[in-house]
C-alpha cells in the first residue's frame, strides 16, 4: 500500500544509516508524535464527533428563558456544524430540517466552556458531543456519503499576484491577511498559517511557492510539524464582463498534483463588495474546497468494510501499548482483535469500514505505516525499521 495515491500524503523519511535498534527508533517516532500533539494535531477519533466553542448571545424576558433559547440555538448549530464537518458541501442540503427534539436525540452530552448571564441575557460558549453510531445511521438513512478520518495539519502559503507583483511574506498582502483573520469551526483538515518570520522568509519565497518547489514546501511542513504544505495562489485581475475585479485561486501541491478541474476557482467581485471582503469570501470557499478534496478521498461507502490481518513488530509491551493507543484514535477501525502476542510481535485483526487504501491513509494520520512484506501486512510507527526475527 505504499504505492497508494492520496490527496494529502504525509512526508515520511526513512532513518539514515539503514537499520537501527527498534527501541531507539521507536522512541524517536513517539517523540515526533508527541511534538505533533503539542503543535496542532489531527482530531482523535473520539473528538471527531465533538463540536466546540459554539458562541451564543440571547436576550429574553428572563435569564432562564434566555438560557433555554441559547441552548436550543447552540445545539442546532452544533448539529449542522457536525453535518458540515463530515459531508461534502454539495451533499449537505440533502439533510432536511430537523426539529429540536430530534436533534437532542443525537447529542451525547454538552459542556459550558464559558458563560455570563444577567437578568435577561445569556452569553456562552458551548461544546457538544454527538453519538457517533447514531449520527452515522442518520447520514446513511438519507444516503449522504461521509468521511470521518482527520488529516494531519496542512500549512497554507497564501501567494498574491497583482499587476507585476507577487507577494507571500511581504506587505501589503490582503490575501494572507484574510487567511490570518479567518475563523471557522474545526473540520477534518486543520489548516495552519506559518508565522512569516525570518526563518520562513529564508525557507521559501513567493516564486518558489507559486511554482511548487517540493523541497521548500516540505521544509515549511516539517518546521510546523504539519503533514503537508500547500500554496493557495491568488491572482487579482480585471473581469472583462463587469470591469470589476476578479480573483482566481489555484491550489498548488507538487507531491500529489490536484486535477486542474478541482484546483482552480474564480471569484468575481460583487457589487459594493470591498477587496478585503472578496479576499475573505475566497479564503473561506478555498478552505471548504480543501476540506472537500480530503473528504472525497476518504468517503466511507455503506457496503465497504473488511478485516485485515496485520503484524505489529515490537521490542516489548510498551511498544505495543503505544501502537494500541494510536490505533484507538482511528474512527474507521471499529474493532481490534488480538490473535497472537509474543515478545517480538503482536498479530491483530483490524475490523474496519471503507476501502483498504482508506485504512492505510487513516493509519498514516496517526503516524503509523501499513506495508506488505513477504505476503505479510505490517503496521509500525512511521520511520521504524522492522527488526530481524531471532
C-alpha positions, 0 to 999 in steps of 0.5 A, a space after each residue: 500500500 505504499 504505492 497508494 495515491 492520496 490527496 494529502 500524503 504525509 512526508 515520511 523519511 526513512 532513518 539514515 544509516 539503514 537499520 537501527 535498534 527498534 527501541 531507539 527508533 521507536 522512541 524517536 517516532 513517539 517523540 515526533 508524535 508527541 511534538 505533533 500533539 503539542 503543535 496542532 494535531 489531527 482530531 482523535 477519533 473520539 473528538 471527531 464527533 465533538 463540536 466546540 466553542 459554539 458562541 451564543 448571545 440571547 436576550 429574553 424576558 428572563 435569564 432562564 428563558 434566555 438560557 433555554 433559547 441559547 441552548 436550543 440555538 447552540 445545539 442546532 448549530 452544533 448539529 449542522 456544524 457536525 453535518 458540515 464537518 463530515 459531508 461534502 458541501 454539495 451533499 449537505 442540503 440533502 439533510 432536511 430540517 430537523 426539529 429540536 427534539 430530534 436533534 437532542 436525540 443525537 447529542 451525547 452530552 454538552 459542556 459550558 466552556 464559558 458563560 455570563 448571564 444577567 437578568 435577561 441575557 445569556 452569553 456562552 460558549 458551548 461544546 457538544 458531543 454527538 453519538 457517533 453510531 447514531 449520527 452515522 445511521 442518520 447520514 446513511 438513512 438519507 444516503 449522504 456519503 461521509 468521511 470521518 478520518 482527520 488529516 494531519 495539519 496542512 500549512 497554507 502559503 497564501 501567494 498574491 499576484 497583482 499587476 507585476 507583483 507577487 507577494 507571500 511574506 511581504 506587505 501589503 498582502 490582503 490575501 494572507 491577511 484574510 487567511 490570518 483573520 479567518 475563523 471557522 469551526 474545526 473540520 477534518 483538515 486543520 489548516 495552519 498559517 506559518 508565522 512569516 518570520 525570518 526563518 520562513 522568509 529564508 525557507 521559501 519565497 513567493 516564486 518558489 511557492 507559486 511554482 511548487 518547489 517540493 523541497 521548500 514546501 516540505 521544509 515549511 511542513 516539517 518546521 510546523 510539524 504539519 503533514 503537508 504544505 500547500 500554496 493557495 495562489 491568488 491572482 487579482 485581475 480585471 473581469 472583462 464582463 463587469 470591469 470589476 475585479 476578479 480573483 482566481 485561486 489555484 491550489 498548488 501541491 507538487 507531491 500529489 498534483 490536484 486535477 486542474 478541474 478541482 484546483 482552480 476557482 474564480 471569484 468575481 467581485 460583487 457589487 459594493 463588495 470591498 477587496 478585503 471582503 472578496 479576499 475573505 469570501 475566497 479564503 473561506 470557499 478555498 478552505 471548504 474546497 480543501 476540506 472537500 478534496 480530503 473528504 472525497 478521498 476518504 468517503 466511507 461507502 455503506 457496503 465497504 468494510 473488511 478485516 485485515 490481518 496485520 503484524 505489529 513488530 515490537 521490542 516489548 509491551 510498551 511498544 505495543 501499548 503505544 501502537 494500541 493507543 494510536 490505533 484507538 484514535 482511528 474512527 474507521 477501525 471499529 474493532 481490534 482483535 488480538 490473535 497472537 502476542 509474543 515478545 517480538 510481535 503482536 498479530 491483530 485483526 483490524 475490523 474496519 469500514 471503507 476501502 483498504 487504501 482508506 485504512 492505510 491513509 487513516 493509519 498514516 494520520 496517526 503516524 503509523 505505516 501499513 506495508 506488505 512484506 513477504 505476503 505479510 501486512 505490517 503496521 509500525 510507527 512511521 520511520 521504524 525499521 522492522 527488526 530481524 526475527 531471532 
